[in-house]
Amino acid sequence: MRYRITTHYHPGILDLAGRQISKTLLSIGFKDVKKVKLGETYELTCSPEQIEDVAKELTNQVMKFYTIEPIKGE
């Protein structure tokens, strides 16, 4: 089965790359940008029994959390 794993920083963890992207977008004229948060997305095919273990291996759980969603119709 196909899955999408998305990772994001836990609240309170400083996202330096997101902050820099925000500053850059503001400097080139995107004045309505308030805050950017950087995350990672992985799409993969594996068995339902393995997806949780795969997500844990892809995520530094001290700093980030993950969500898993099945990709349907592909």
C-alpha positions in Angstrom: 0.0 0.0 0.0 1.1 3.6 -0.7 1.6 6.1 2.2 2.6 9.7 2.7 4.6 10.4 5.9 4.9 14.1 6.8 7.3 15.4 9.5 7.2 18.7 11.3 9.1 20.2 14.3 7.4 20.0 17.7 5.9 23.2 19.0 8.7 25.2 20.8 11.5 23.8 18.6 13.2 26.6 16.7 12.8 26.1 12.9 15.8 28.1 11.6 15.2 27.2 8.0 11.6 28.2 8.2 12.5 31.5 9.7 15.1 32.2 7.0 12.6 31.3 4.3 10.1 33.8 5.9 12.7 36.6 5.8 13.7 35.8 2.2 10.1 35.9 1.0 9.5 39.2 2.8 12.6 40.7 1.3 11.5 39.9 -2.2 8.1 41.4 -1.8 5.8 38.8 -0.3 4.6 41.1 2.5 1.7 38.9 3.6 3.9 36.0 4.6 3.8 35.8 8.4 5.4 32.5 9.3 6.9 29.5 7.4 7.3 26.1 8.9 9.5 23.6 7.2 8.6 19.9 7.0 9.5 16.9 5.0 7.2 14.6 3.0 8.0 11.0 2.1 5.8 8.9 -0.2 6.4 5.1 -0.2 5.0 1.7 -0.7 5.1 -0.8 2.1 2.9 -3.1 4.1 0.5 -1.7 6.7 2.4 -3.6 9.4 5.6 -1.7 8.6 4.5 1.8 8.1 4.7 2.9 11.7 8.2 1.5 12.1 9.3 3.2 8.9 7.9 6.6 10.0 9.7 6.3 13.3 13.0 5.6 11.5 12.6 8.6 9.3 11.8 11.0 12.2 14.0 12.3 15.0 11.2 12.1 17.6 13.0 14.3 20.1 12.6 17.3 17.7 9.8 16.2 15.2 6.5 14.5 15.0 5.0 12.7 12.0 1.7 12.0 10.4 0.8 9.0 8.2 -1.8 9.0 5.5 -2.7 6.4 3.0 -2.6 7.4 -0.6 -5.7 6.1 -2.3 -6.5 5.7 -6.0 -3.0 5.2 -7.3 
